[in-house]
Amino acid sequence: MISFKVDEASDVPLWVQLRQRIAYLINSGALKPGEKLPTVRGLAADVSINYNTVNKAYLSLVSDGYLESTRGRGVFVTDIASRIGDEEMDQVTDIMDDAINACLGLGMGYEDIEKAFVRHIKRKRYNAEHDDEPGGRIVEFREAKSKQRAREA
């Protein structure tokens, strides 16, 4: 059961509030890897919110890797460690810790680091999926400018 209370005073959209709550429950260990979540309709009824709101929160969590959705089976908390193995997961954790610590050293806060990571991952995923399409890649302004300077030199 997912405990969730709508913050009526907040400017944060309801689906984002729900998404953040579920992500928190996963990150804190309250929801374990492999654990089945309530159906979209079931959770919507339990917390008295619209079905589409729950669906949007679930889709966002699936997109960010927190959840896996299997048609006909349900929605489950992702078990990343089981897919890549414990030793590899330790290496991934070390790499991410190094990157986060470097960003903190630059004066960034955790929220800014998270936004930067998410943006960068989404850009890399998009570029990988659209690399063969003309004009399909997302190019950072800095990257385009440095390539232009190299051509001019």
N, CA, C and O atoms as a GROMACS GRO file, in nm:
protein
  612
    1MET      N    1   0.084  -0.119   0.000
    1MET     CA    2   0.000   0.000   0.000
    1MET      C    3   0.088   0.124   0.000
    1MET      O    4   0.183   0.133   0.077
    2ILE      N    5   0.055   0.216  -0.084
    2ILE     CA    6   0.129   0.342  -0.094
    2ILE      C    7   0.052   0.448  -0.018
    2ILE      O    8  -0.062   0.480  -0.049
    3SER      N    9   0.118   0.503   0.084
    3SER     CA   10   0.055   0.611   0.159
    3SER      C   11   0.084   0.742   0.086
    3SER      O   12   0.199   0.772   0.053
    4PHE      N   13  -0.020   0.819   0.062
    4PHE     CA   14  -0.004   0.943  -0.012
    4PHE      C   15  -0.112   1.040   0.030
    4PHE      O   16  -0.230   1.006   0.038
    5LYS      N   17  -0.069   1.163   0.056
    5LYS     CA   18  -0.163   1.268   0.091
    5LYS      C   19  -0.136   1.388   0.000
    5LYS      O   20  -0.023   1.435  -0.011
    6VAL      N   21  -0.240   1.435  -0.065
    6VAL     CA   22  -0.229   1.549  -0.155
    6VAL      C   23  -0.198   1.674  -0.074
    6VAL      O   24  -0.261   1.702   0.028
    7ASP      N   25  -0.099   1.751  -0.121
    7ASP     CA   26  -0.068   1.880  -0.060
    7ASP      C   27  -0.142   1.987  -0.140
    7ASP      O   28  -0.094   2.034  -0.242
    8GLU      N   29  -0.258   2.023  -0.091
    8GLU     CA   30  -0.345   2.119  -0.160
    8GLU      C   31  -0.281   2.257  -0.173
    8GLU      O   32  -0.311   2.330  -0.267
    9ALA      N   33  -0.193   2.293  -0.080
    9ALA     CA   34  -0.132   2.426  -0.079
    9ALA      C   35  -0.014   2.436  -0.176
    9ALA      O   36   0.034   2.545  -0.205
   10SER      N   37   0.032   2.323  -0.225
   10SER     CA   38   0.150   2.321  -0.310
   10SER      C   39   0.117   2.361  -0.454
   10SER      O   40   0.008   2.334  -0.504
   11ASP      N   41   0.214   2.426  -0.518
   11ASP     CA   42   0.202   2.458  -0.660
   11ASP      C   43   0.249   2.342  -0.748
   11ASP      O   44   0.234   2.346  -0.870
   12VAL      N   45   0.305   2.239  -0.685
   12VAL     CA   46   0.355   2.122  -0.757
   12VAL      C   47   0.235   2.043  -0.809
   12VAL      O   48   0.144   2.012  -0.732
   13PRO      N   49   0.235   2.009  -0.939
   13PRO     CA   50   0.122   1.932  -0.992
   13PRO      C   51   0.103   1.800  -0.916
   13PRO      O   52   0.198   1.741  -0.865
   14LEU      N   53  -0.020   1.756  -0.910
   14LEU     CA   54  -0.056   1.636  -0.834
   14LEU      C   55   0.022   1.514  -0.881
   14LEU      O   56   0.069   1.436  -0.799
   15TRP      N   57   0.035   1.496  -1.012
   15TRP     CA   58   0.106   1.379  -1.062
   15TRP      C   59   0.253   1.381  -1.020
   15TRP      O   60   0.312   1.276  -0.995
   16VAL      N   61   0.312   1.501  -1.010
   16VAL     CA   62   0.451   1.513  -0.967
   16VAL      C   63   0.462   1.482  -0.817
   16VAL      O   64   0.558   1.418  -0.775
   17GLN      N   65   0.366   1.527  -0.738
   17GLN     CA   66   0.364   1.494  -0.595
   17GLN      C   67   0.361   1.342  -0.576
   17GLN      O   68   0.436   1.287  -0.496
   18LEU      N   69   0.274   1.275  -0.652
   18LEU     CA   70   0.263   1.129  -0.641
   18LEU      C   71   0.392   1.063  -0.689
   18LEU      O   72   0.441   0.969  -0.626
   19ARG      N   73   0.446   1.111  -0.798
   19ARG     CA   74   0.570   1.055  -0.851
   19ARG      C   75   0.683   1.066  -0.750
   19ARG      O   76   0.758   0.971  -0.727
   20GLN      N   77   0.694   1.185  -0.688
   20GLN     CA   78   0.800   1.207  -0.589
   20GLN      C   79   0.782   1.117  -0.467
   20GLN      O   80   0.879   1.068  -0.410
   21ARG      N   81   0.658   1.096  -0.428
   21ARG     CA   82   0.631   1.010  -0.312
   21ARG      C   83   0.671   0.866  -0.341
   21ARG      O   84   0.734   0.801  -0.258
   22ILE      N   85   0.635   0.817  -0.459
   22ILE     CA   86   0.670   0.679  -0.494
   22ILE      C   87   0.822   0.664  -0.508
   22ILE      O   88   0.879   0.566  -0.461
   23ALA      N   89   0.887   0.762  -0.572
   23ALA     CA   90   1.033   0.759  -0.585
   23ALA      C   91   1.099   0.759  -0.447
   23ALA      O   92   1.197   0.688  -0.424
   24TYR      N   93   1.046   0.839  -0.356
   24TYR     CA   94   1.098   0.842  -0.219
   24TYR      C   95   1.084   0.705  -0.153
   24TYR      O   96   1.178   0.656  -0.090
   25LEU      N   97   0.967   0.643  -0.168
   25LEU     CA   98   0.944   0.512  -0.107
   25LEU      C   99   1.038   0.406  -0.164
   25LEU      O  100   1.080   0.315  -0.093
   26ILE      N  101   1.071   0.418  -0.292
   26ILE     CA  102   1.166   0.324  -0.354
   26ILE      C  103   1.307   0.352  -0.302
   26ILE      O  104   1.378   0.261  -0.262
   27ASN      N  105   1.348   0.480  -0.304
   27ASN     CA  106   1.483   0.517  -0.261
   27ASN      C  107   1.507   0.487  -0.113
   27ASN      O  108   1.619   0.455  -0.074
   28SER      N  109   1.404   0.498  -0.032
   28SER     CA  110   1.418   0.473   0.111
   28SER      C  111   1.415   0.325   0.145
   28SER      O  112   1.447   0.286   0.257
   29GLY      N  113   1.375   0.242   0.049
   29GLY     CA  114   1.368   0.098   0.073
   29GLY      C  115   1.232   0.050   0.121
   29GLY      O  116   1.213  -0.069   0.144
   30ALA      N  117   1.137   0.143   0.137
   30ALA     CA  118   1.003   0.102   0.180
   30ALA      C  119   0.936   0.017   0.072
   30ALA      O  120   0.860  -0.075   0.103
   31LEU      N  121   0.964   0.048  -0.055
   31LEU     CA  122   0.920  -0.037  -0.166
   31LEU      C  123   1.044  -0.109  -0.217
   31LEU      O  124   1.141  -0.045  -0.260
   32LYS      N  125   1.042  -0.239  -0.214
   32LYS     CA  126   1.158  -0.322  -0.248
   32LYS      C  127   1.160  -0.357  -0.396
   32LYS      O  128   1.055  -0.362  -0.461
   33PRO      N  129   1.281  -0.381  -0.451
   33PRO     CA  130   1.291  -0.426  -0.589
   33PRO      C  131   1.207  -0.552  -0.612
   33PRO      O  132   1.210  -0.645  -0.532
   34GLY      N  133   1.133  -0.552  -0.722
   34GLY     CA  134   1.047  -0.666  -0.755
   34GLY      C  135   0.908  -0.658  -0.696
   34GLY      O  136   0.820  -0.735  -0.734
   35GLU      N  137   0.887  -0.564  -0.604
   35GLU     CA  138   0.756  -0.550  -0.541
   35GLU      C  139   0.653  -0.497  -0.640
   35GLU      O  140   0.680  -0.404  -0.715
   36LYS      N  141   0.536  -0.558  -0.638
   36LYS     CA  142   0.428  -0.517  -0.727
   36LYS      C  143   0.354  -0.397  -0.668
   36LYS      O  144   0.319  -0.397  -0.550
   37LEU      N  145   0.331  -0.296  -0.751
   37LEU     CA  146   0.255  -0.179  -0.710
   37LEU      C  147   0.108  -0.199  -0.741
   37LEU      O  148   0.072  -0.284  -0.823
   38PRO      N  149   0.023  -0.122  -0.677
   38PRO     CA  150  -0.120  -0.131  -0.709
   38PRO      C  151  -0.144  -0.094  -0.855
   38PRO      O  152  -0.064  -0.022  -0.916
   39THR      N  153  -0.254  -0.142  -0.910
   39THR     CA  154  -0.291  -0.103  -1.046
   39THR      C  155  -0.317   0.047  -1.047
   39THR      O  156  -0.340   0.109  -0.943
   40VAL      N  157  -0.313   0.104  -1.166
   40VAL     CA  158  -0.340   0.247  -1.180
   40VAL      C  159  -0.479   0.279  -1.124
   40VAL      O  160  -0.496   0.372  -1.045
   41ARG      N  161  -0.577   0.200  -1.165
   41ARG     CA  162  -0.714   0.223  -1.117
   41ARG      C  163  -0.725   0.200  -0.966
   41ARG      O  164  -0.796   0.273  -0.896
   42GLY      N  165  -0.656   0.098  -0.916
   42GLY     CA  166  -0.661   0.068  -0.774
   42GLY      C  167  -0.602   0.179  -0.689
   42GLY      O  168  -0.661   0.219  -0.588
   43LEU      N  169  -0.485   0.229  -0.730
   43LEU     CA  170  -0.422   0.338  -0.655
   43LEU      C  171  -0.505   0.465  -0.664
   43LEU      O  172  -0.520   0.538  -0.566
   44ALA      N  173  -0.559   0.492  -0.783
   44ALA     CA  174  -0.644   0.611  -0.800
   44ALA      C  175  -0.762   0.605  -0.704
   44ALA      O  176  -0.798   0.707  -0.643
   45ALA      N  177  -0.823   0.488  -0.689
   45ALA     CA  178  -0.936   0.472  -0.598
   45ALA      C  179  -0.891   0.484  -0.453
   45ALA      O  180  -0.960   0.546  -0.372
   46ASP      N  181  -0.776   0.424  -0.419
   46ASP     CA  182  -0.726   0.427  -0.281
   46ASP      C  183  -0.696   0.568  -0.231
   46ASP      O  184  -0.726   0.602  -0.117
   47VAL      N  185  -0.638   0.651  -0.318
   47VAL     CA  186  -0.600   0.785  -0.274
   47VAL      C  187  -0.694   0.894  -0.326
   47VAL      O  188  -0.669   1.013  -0.309
   48SER      N  189  -0.803   0.852  -0.389
   48SER     CA  190  -0.909   0.942  -0.437
   48SER      C  191  -0.857   1.050  -0.533
   48SER      O  192  -0.884   1.169  -0.515
   49ILE      N  193  -0.783   1.005  -0.634
   49ILE     CA  194  -0.740   1.097  -0.739
   49ILE      C  195  -0.773   1.035  -0.874
   49ILE      O  196  -0.809   0.917  -0.883
   50ASN      N  197  -0.760   1.115  -0.978
   50ASN     CA  198  -0.795   1.072  -1.113
   50ASN      C  199  -0.702   0.963  -1.163
   50ASN      O  200  -0.582   0.965  -1.136
   51TYR      N  201  -0.758   0.869  -1.237
   51TYR     CA  202  -0.684   0.760  -1.300
   51TYR      C  203  -0.570   0.813  -1.386
   51TYR      O  204  -0.459   0.760  -1.381
   52ASN      N  205  -0.595   0.917  -1.465
   52ASN     CA  206  -0.493   0.972  -1.554
   52ASN      C  207  -0.376   1.032  -1.478
   52ASN      O  208  -0.263   1.030  -1.526
   53THR      N  209  -0.401   1.085  -1.359
   53THR     CA  210  -0.295   1.141  -1.275
   53THR      C  211  -0.200   1.032  -1.231
   53THR      O  212  -0.078   1.048  -1.238
   54VAL      N  213  -0.256   0.920  -1.186
   54VAL     CA  214  -0.174   0.806  -1.143
   54VAL      C  215  -0.097   0.751  -1.263
   54VAL      O  216   0.021   0.720  -1.253
   55ASN      N  217  -0.164   0.738  -1.376
   55ASN     CA  218  -0.102   0.684  -1.496
   55ASN      C  219   0.018   0.770  -1.537
   55ASN      O  220   0.123   0.716  -1.574
   56LYS      N  221   0.004   0.902  -1.532
   56LYS     CA  222   0.112   0.992  -1.570
   56LYS      C  223   0.231   0.976  -1.475
   56LYS      O  224   0.346   0.976  -1.519
   57ALA      N  225   0.204   0.962  -1.345
   57ALA     CA  226   0.311   0.943  -1.247
   57ALA      C  227   0.383   0.810  -1.272
   57ALA      O  228   0.506   0.805  -1.271
   58TYR      N  229   0.307   0.702  -1.295
   58TYR     CA  230   0.366   0.572  -1.324
   58TYR      C  231   0.451   0.577  -1.451
   58TYR      O  232   0.564   0.526  -1.451
   59LEU      N  233   0.400   0.638  -1.558
   59LEU     CA  234   0.474   0.645  -1.683
   59LEU      C  235   0.606   0.721  -1.665
   59LEU      O  236   0.708   0.683  -1.722
   60SER      N  237   0.604   0.826  -1.586
   60SER     CA  238   0.725   0.903  -1.558
   60SER      C  239   0.827   0.818  -1.482
   60SER      O  240   0.946   0.823  -1.510
   61LEU      N  241   0.779   0.740  -1.387
   61LEU     CA  242   0.868   0.654  -1.308
   61LEU      C  243   0.922   0.539  -1.392
   61LEU      O  244   1.036   0.497  -1.372
   62VAL      N  245   0.844   0.490  -1.485
   62VAL     CA  246   0.892   0.387  -1.578
   62VAL      C  247   1.001   0.447  -1.667
   62VAL      O  248   1.106   0.386  -1.688
   63SER      N  249   0.976   0.567  -1.718
   63SER     CA  250   1.071   0.635  -1.805
   63SER      C  251   1.204   0.660  -1.734
   63SER      O  252   1.310   0.653  -1.796
   64ASP      N  253   1.199   0.690  -1.605
   64ASP     CA  254   1.320   0.719  -1.529
   64ASP      C  255   1.384   0.594  -1.467
   64ASP      O  256   1.484   0.604  -1.397
   65GLY      N  257   1.325   0.476  -1.494
   65GLY     CA  258   1.387   0.351  -1.450
   65GLY      C  259   1.350   0.304  -1.310
   65GLY      O  260   1.404   0.203  -1.264
   66TYR      N  261   1.260   0.374  -1.243
   66TYR     CA  262   1.219   0.330  -1.109
   66TYR      C  263   1.126   0.209  -1.115
   66TYR      O  264   1.131   0.122  -1.028
   67LEU      N  265   1.041   0.204  -1.219
   67LEU     CA  266   0.940   0.100  -1.231
   67LEU      C  267   0.950   0.030  -1.364
   67LEU      O  268   1.003   0.084  -1.462
   68GLU      N  269   0.898  -0.094  -1.368
   68GLU     CA  270   0.884  -0.170  -1.491
   68GLU      C  271   0.737  -0.204  -1.505
   68GLU      O  272   0.672  -0.243  -1.408
   69SER      N  273   0.685  -0.190  -1.625
   69SER     CA  274   0.545  -0.223  -1.649
   69SER      C  275   0.540  -0.338  -1.749
   69SER      O  276   0.599  -0.331  -1.857
   70THR      N  277   0.468  -0.443  -1.712
   70THR     CA  278   0.451  -0.558  -1.799
   70THR      C  279   0.303  -0.576  -1.824
   70THR      O  280   0.226  -0.600  -1.730
   71ARG      N  281   0.263  -0.566  -1.949
   71ARG     CA  282   0.122  -0.578  -1.985
   71ARG      C  283   0.066  -0.711  -1.934
   71ARG      O  284   0.123  -0.817  -1.959
   72GLY      N  285  -0.044  -0.702  -1.864
   72GLY     CA  286  -0.109  -0.821  -1.812
   72GLY      C  287  -0.058  -0.869  -1.677
   72GLY      O  288  -0.125  -0.948  -1.611
   73ARG      N  289   0.060  -0.822  -1.636
   73ARG     CA  290   0.116  -0.862  -1.507
   73ARG      C  291   0.111  -0.751  -1.404
   73ARG      O  292   0.082  -0.776  -1.286
   74GLY      N  293   0.139  -0.628  -1.448
   74GLY     CA  294   0.134  -0.516  -1.356
   74GLY      C  295   0.259  -0.430  -1.359
   74GLY      O  296   0.340  -0.438  -1.452
   75VAL      N  297   0.272  -0.349  -1.256
   75VAL     CA  298   0.384  -0.255  -1.243
   75VAL      C  299   0.466  -0.297  -1.123
   75VAL      O  300   0.413  -0.321  -1.015
   76PHE      N  301   0.598  -0.306  -1.143
   76PHE     CA  302   0.689  -0.355  -1.040
   76PHE      C  303   0.804  -0.258  -1.019
   76PHE      O  304   0.844  -0.186  -1.111
   77VAL      N  305   0.856  -0.255  -0.896
   77VAL     CA  306   0.975  -0.176  -0.865
   77VAL      C  307   1.093  -0.242  -0.937
   77VAL      O  308   1.112  -0.363  -0.927
   78THR      N  309   1.171  -0.163  -1.008
   78THR     CA  310   1.284  -0.213  -1.085
   78THR      C  311   1.394  -0.263  -0.993
   78THR      O  312   1.425  -0.201  -0.891
   79ASP      N  313   1.451  -0.376  -1.031
   79ASP     CA  314   1.566  -0.431  -0.958
   79ASP      C  315   1.688  -0.419  -1.048
   79ASP      O  316   1.725  -0.513  -1.118
   80ILE      N  317   1.749  -0.302  -1.046
   80ILE     CA  318   1.862  -0.274  -1.134
   80ILE      C  319   1.980  -0.367  -1.103
   80ILE      O  320   2.044  -0.416  -1.196
   81ALA      N  321   2.008  -0.392  -0.977
   81ALA     CA  322   2.123  -0.473  -0.938
   81ALA      C  323   2.114  -0.615  -0.994
   81ALA      O  324   2.216  -0.672  -1.031
   82SER      N  325   1.994  -0.672  -1.001
   82SER     CA  326   1.982  -0.809  -1.050
   82SER      C  327   2.008  -0.818  -1.200
   82SER      O  328   2.045  -0.924  -1.250
   83ARG      N  329   1.990  -0.708  -1.271
   83ARG     CA  330   2.011  -0.710  -1.416
   83ARG      C  331   2.159  -0.701  -1.452
   83ARG      O  332   2.200  -0.755  -1.555
   84ILE      N  333   2.238  -0.634  -1.370
   84ILE     CA  334   2.379  -0.618  -1.406
   84ILE      C  335   2.475  -0.688  -1.311
   84ILE      O  336   2.594  -0.693  -1.339
   85GLY      N  337   2.426  -0.742  -1.202
   85GLY     CA  338   2.514  -0.811  -1.108
   85GLY      C  339   2.565  -0.718  -0.999
   85GLY      O  340   2.577  -0.597  -1.019
   86ASP      N  341   2.596  -0.777  -0.885
   86ASP     CA  342   2.638  -0.699  -0.768
   86ASP      C  343   2.771  -0.627  -0.790
   86ASP      O  344   2.786  -0.510  -0.754
   87GLU      N  345   2.868  -0.696  -0.850
   87GLU     CA  346   2.999  -0.635  -0.870
   87GLU      C  347   2.991  -0.515  -0.964
   87GLU      O  348   3.051  -0.411  -0.938
   88GLU      N  349   2.916  -0.530  -1.074
   88GLU     CA  350   2.899  -0.421  -1.167
   88GLU      C  351   2.822  -0.306  -1.102
   88GLU      O  352   2.852  -0.188  -1.126
   89MET      N  353   2.723  -0.340  -1.020
   89MET     CA  354   2.646  -0.236  -0.952
   89MET      C  355   2.735  -0.156  -0.857
   89MET      O  356   2.719  -0.034  -0.845
   90ASP      N  357   2.828  -0.224  -0.790
   90ASP     CA  358   2.924  -0.154  -0.704
   90ASP      C  359   3.009  -0.057  -0.785
   90ASP      O  360   3.036   0.054  -0.741
   91GLN      N  361   3.052  -0.100  -0.905
   91GLN     CA  362   3.131  -0.012  -0.991
   91GLN      C  363   3.049   0.107  -1.037
   91GLN      O  364   3.098   0.220  -1.038
   92VAL      N  365   2.924   0.082  -1.076
   92VAL     CA  366   2.836   0.191  -1.119
   92VAL      C  367   2.818   0.290  -1.005
   92VAL      O  368   2.824   0.411  -1.026
   93THR      N  369   2.795   0.240  -0.885
   93THR     CA  370   2.776   0.326  -0.769
   93THR      C  371   2.900   0.411  -0.744
   93THR      O  372   2.889   0.530  -0.716
   94ASP      N  373   3.018   0.351  -0.754
   94ASP     CA  374   3.143   0.426  -0.735
   94ASP      C  375   3.158   0.536  -0.839
   94ASP      O  376   3.198   0.648  -0.807
   95ILE      N  377   3.127   0.505  -0.965
   95ILE     CA  378   3.138   0.603  -1.073
   95ILE      C  379   3.042   0.720  -1.048
   95ILE      O  380   3.078   0.836  -1.063
   96MET      N  381   2.918   0.685  -1.011
   96MET     CA  382   2.820   0.792  -0.986
   96MET      C  383   2.859   0.875  -0.864
   96MET      O  384   2.842   0.997  -0.865
   97ASP      N  385   2.911   0.810  -0.760
   97ASP     CA  386   2.956   0.885  -0.642
   97ASP      C  387   3.066   0.984  -0.680
   97ASP      O  388   3.065   1.099  -0.636
   98ASP      N  389   3.162   0.939  -0.763
   98ASP     CA  390   3.270   1.028  -0.808
   98ASP      C  391   3.214   1.148  -0.885
   98ASP      O  392   3.256   1.261  -0.863
   99ALA      N  393   3.118   1.121  -0.976
   99ALA     CA  394   3.060   1.229  -1.055
   99ALA      C  395   2.983   1.327  -0.967
   99ALA      O  396   2.993   1.448  -0.984
  100ILE      N  397   2.905   1.274  -0.874
  100ILE     CA  398   2.827   1.360  -0.783
  100ILE      C  399   2.920   1.444  -0.697
  100ILE      O  400   2.897   1.563  -0.679
  101ASN      N  401   3.025   1.381  -0.643
  101ASN     CA  402   3.120   1.455  -0.559
  101ASN      C  403   3.191   1.564  -0.640
  101ASN      O  404   3.218   1.672  -0.587
  102ALA      N  405   3.223   1.537  -0.766
  102ALA     CA  406   3.286   1.639  -0.851
  102ALA      C  407   3.190   1.756  -0.873
  102ALA      O  408   3.232   1.872  -0.869
  103CYS      N  409   3.064   1.726  -0.895
  103CYS     CA  410   2.964   1.832  -0.913
  103CYS      C  411   2.946   1.913  -0.785
  103CYS      O  412   2.933   2.036  -0.790
  104LEU      N  413   2.945   1.845  -0.671
  104LEU     CA  414   2.936   1.916  -0.543
  104LEU      C  415   3.057   2.008  -0.525
  104LEU      O  416   3.045   2.119  -0.473
  105GLY      N  417   3.173   1.960  -0.570
  105GLY     CA  418   3.295   2.040  -0.563
  105GLY      C  419   3.288   2.165  -0.649
  105GLY      O  420   3.357   2.264  -0.622
  106LEU      N  421   3.205   2.161  -0.752
  106LEU     CA  422   3.185   2.278  -0.838
  106LEU      C  423   3.083   2.375  -0.779
  106LEU      O  424   3.058   2.482  -0.835
  107GLY      N  425   3.024   2.336  -0.666
  107GLY     CA  426   2.928   2.423  -0.600
  107GLY      C  427   2.783   2.393  -0.634
  107GLY      O  428   2.694   2.469  -0.595
  108MET      N  429   2.758   2.286  -0.704
  108MET     CA  430   2.621   2.250  -0.738
  108MET      C  431   2.552   2.184  -0.619
  108MET      O  432   2.617   2.121  -0.536
  109GLY      N  433   2.421   2.200  -0.611
  109GLY     CA  434   2.342   2.133  -0.510
  109GLY      C  435   2.290   2.001  -0.564
  109GLY      O  436   2.295   1.977  -0.684
  110TYR      N  437   2.240   1.916  -0.475
  110TYR     CA  438   2.191   1.785  -0.517
  110TYR      C  439   2.078   1.794  -0.620
  110TYR      O  440   2.074   1.716  -0.715
  111GLU      N  441   1.989   1.889  -0.602
  111GLU     CA  442   1.877   1.902  -0.696
  111GLU      C  443   1.928   1.943  -0.835
  111GLU      O  444   1.878   1.892  -0.935
  112ASP      N  445   2.025   2.033  -0.840
  112ASP     CA  446   2.082   2.074  -0.969
  112ASP      C  447   2.157   1.959  -1.035
  112ASP      O  448   2.152   1.942  -1.157
  113ILE      N  449   2.228   1.881  -0.954
  113ILE     CA  450   2.301   1.765  -1.007
  113ILE      C  451   2.203   1.665  -1.066
  113ILE      O  452   2.225   1.612  -1.175
  114GLU      N  453   2.095   1.638  -0.994
  114GLU     CA  454   1.994   1.544  -1.044
  114GLU      C  455   1.936   1.592  -1.177
  114GLU      O  456   1.922   1.515  -1.272
  115LYS      N  457   1.901   1.721  -1.183
  115LYS     CA  458   1.845   1.775  -1.307
  115LYS      C  459   1.945   1.764  -1.422
  115LYS      O  460   1.909   1.730  -1.535
  116ALA      N  461   2.072   1.792  -1.393
  116ALA     CA  462   2.175   1.784  -1.497
  116ALA      C  463   2.192   1.640  -1.545
  116ALA      O  464   2.205   1.616  -1.665
  117PHE      N  465   2.192   1.543  -1.452
  117PHE     CA  466   2.205   1.402  -1.489
  117PHE      C  467   2.087   1.358  -1.574
  117PHE      O  468   2.105   1.295  -1.678
  118VAL      N  469   1.967   1.391  -1.531
  118VAL     CA  470   1.846   1.351  -1.604
  118VAL      C  471   1.848   1.411  -1.744
  118VAL      O  472   1.819   1.342  -1.843
  119ARG      N  473   1.880   1.538  -1.754
  119ARG     CA  474   1.883   1.605  -1.884
  119ARG      C  475   1.986   1.539  -1.976
  119ARG      O  476   1.959   1.515  -2.094
  120HIS      N  477   2.103   1.512  -1.921
  120HIS     CA  478   2.210   1.452  -2.001
  120HIS      C  479   2.173   1.311  -2.047
  120HIS      O  480   2.197   1.274  -2.162
  121ILE      N  481   2.114   1.232  -1.958
  121ILE     CA  482   2.072   1.096  -1.994
  121ILE      C  483   1.965   1.100  -2.101
  121ILE      O  484   1.970   1.023  -2.197
  122LYS      N  485   1.867   1.188  -2.086
  122LYS     CA  486   1.760   1.197  -2.186
  122LYS      C  487   1.817   1.239  -2.322
  122LYS      O  488   1.774   1.188  -2.425
  123ARG      N  489   1.913   1.332  -2.322
  123ARG     CA  490   1.974   1.376  -2.447
  123ARG      C  491   2.050   1.260  -2.511
  123ARG      O  492   2.039   1.238  -2.632
  124LYS      N  493   2.128   1.186  -2.432
  124LYS     CA  494   2.204   1.074  -2.486
  124LYS      C  495   2.111   0.966  -2.540
  124LYS      O  496   2.136   0.910  -2.647
  125ARG      N  497   2.002   0.937  -2.468
  125ARG     CA  498   1.906   0.837  -2.515
  125ARG      C  499   1.841   0.881  -2.646
  125ARG      O  500   1.830   0.803  -2.740
  126TYR      N  501   1.800   1.007  -2.651
  126TYR     CA  502   1.738   1.060  -2.772
  126TYR      C  503   1.834   1.052  -2.890
  126TYR      O  504   1.797   1.009  -2.999
  127ASN      N  505   1.958   1.095  -2.867
  127ASN     CA  506   2.056   1.093  -2.974
  127ASN      C  507   2.085   0.951  -3.022
  127ASN      O  508   2.101   0.929  -3.142
  128ALA      N  509   2.091   0.856  -2.931
  128ALA     CA  510   2.114   0.716  -2.969
  128ALA      C  511   1.998   0.663  -3.052
  128ALA      O  512   2.018   0.586  -3.146
  129GLU      N  513   1.877   0.704  -3.019
  129GLU     CA  514   1.759   0.657  -3.091
  129GLU      C  515   1.741   0.728  -3.225
  129GLU      O  516   1.676   0.674  -3.314
  130HIS      N  517   1.796   0.849  -3.241
  130HIS     CA  518   1.773   0.929  -3.361
  130HIS      C  519   1.902   0.962  -3.436
  130HIS      O  520   1.903   1.051  -3.521
  131ASP      N  521   2.008   0.891  -3.406
  131ASP     CA  522   2.139   0.920  -3.464
  131ASP      C  523   2.142   0.908  -3.615
  131ASP      O  524   2.213   0.983  -3.682
  132ASP      N  525   2.065   0.816  -3.670
  132ASP     CA  526   2.067   0.793  -3.814
  132ASP      C  527   1.972   0.884  -3.891
  132ASP      O  528   1.966   0.877  -4.014
  133GLU      N  529   1.897   0.967  -3.821
  133GLU     CA  530   1.802   1.058  -3.886
  133GLU      C  531   1.869   1.192  -3.913
  133GLU      O  532   1.938   1.245  -3.826
  134PRO      N  533   1.850   1.248  -4.033
  134PRO     CA  534   1.908   1.381  -4.059
  134PRO      C  535   1.846   1.485  -3.966
  134PRO      O  536   1.724   1.499  -3.960
  135GLY      N  537   1.930   1.557  -3.896
  135GLY     CA  538   1.881   1.660  -3.805
  135GLY      C  539   1.814   1.605  -3.681
  135GLY      O  540   1.747   1.678  -3.609
  136GLY      N  541   1.831   1.475  -3.655
  136GLY     CA  542   1.762   1.411  -3.544
  136GLY      C  543   1.832   1.421  -3.411
  136GLY      O  544   1.774   1.388  -3.308
  137ARG      N  545   1.955   1.465  -3.410
  137ARG     CA  546   2.032   1.471  -3.286
  137ARG      C  547   2.011   1.602  -3.213
  137ARG      O  548   1.986   1.706  -3.274
  138ILE      N  549   2.022   1.596  -3.081
  138ILE     CA  550   2.022   1.718  -2.999
  138ILE      C  551   2.168   1.754  -2.976
  138ILE      O  552   2.244   1.674  -2.922
  139VAL      N  553   2.207   1.872  -3.016
  139VAL     CA  554   2.345   1.916  -3.002
  139VAL      C  555   2.346   2.032  -2.904
  139VAL      O  556   2.271   2.128  -2.920
  140GLU      N  557   2.432   2.023  -2.806
  140GLU     CA  558   2.448   2.133  -2.712
  140GLU      C  559   2.510   2.251  -2.784
  140GLU      O  560   2.592   2.233  -2.873
  141PHE      N  561   2.472   2.371  -2.746
  141PHE     CA  562   2.525   2.492  -2.807
  141PHE      C  563   2.676   2.498  -2.795
  141PHE      O  564   2.745   2.536  -2.890
  142ARG      N  565   2.729   2.459  -2.677
  142ARG     CA  566   2.875   2.461  -2.657
  142ARG      C  567   2.945   2.369  -2.756
  142ARG      O  568   3.048   2.405  -2.812
  143GLU      N  569   2.887   2.250  -2.776
  143GLU     CA  570   2.945   2.151  -2.866
  143GLU      C  571   2.946   2.203  -3.010
  143GLU      O  572   3.046   2.190  -3.080
  144ALA      N  573   2.836   2.261  -3.053
  144ALA     CA  574   2.826   2.314  -3.189
  144ALA      C  575   2.925   2.430  -3.209
  144ALA      O  576   2.988   2.440  -3.314
  145LYS      N  577   2.937   2.515  -3.108
  145LYS     CA  578   3.026   2.631  -3.118
  145LYS      C  579   3.173   2.587  -3.124
  145LYS      O  580   3.250   2.643  -3.201
  146SER      N  581   3.212   2.487  -3.043
  146SER     CA  582   3.351   2.441  -3.044
  146SER      C  583   3.384   2.372  -3.176
  146SER      O  584   3.497   2.384  -3.224
  147LYS      N  585   3.289   2.300  -3.237
  147LYS     CA  586   3.312   2.238  -3.367
  147LYS      C  587   3.327   2.344  -3.475
  147LYS      O  588   3.408   2.330  -3.566
  148GLN      N  589   3.248   2.452  -3.465
  148GLN     CA  590   3.258   2.561  -3.562
  148GLN      C  591   3.394   2.627  -3.552
  148GLN      O  592   3.455   2.658  -3.654
  149ARG      N  593   3.443   2.650  -3.430
  149ARG     CA  594   3.575   2.712  -3.411
  149ARG      C  595   3.684   2.623  -3.471
  149ARG      O  596   3.779   2.673  -3.532
  150ALA      N  597   3.671   2.490  -3.452
  150ALA     CA  598   3.771   2.398  -3.505
  150ALA      C  599   3.774   2.402  -3.657
  150ALA      O  600   3.882   2.394  -3.717
  151ARG      N  601   3.658   2.415  -3.720
  151ARG     CA  602   3.652   2.424  -3.867
  151ARG      C  603   3.715   2.554  -3.917
  151ARG      O  604   3.780   2.556  -4.021
  152GLU      N  605   3.694   2.662  -3.841
  152GLU     CA  606   3.744   2.792  -3.882
  152GLU      C  607   3.896   2.803  -3.865
  152GLU      O  608   3.960   2.883  -3.933
  153ALA      N  609   3.951   2.724  -3.775
  153ALA     CA  610   4.096   2.732  -3.744
  153ALA      C  611   4.181   2.670  -3.852
  153ALA      O  612   4.304   2.669  -3.840
   0.00000   0.00000   0.00000
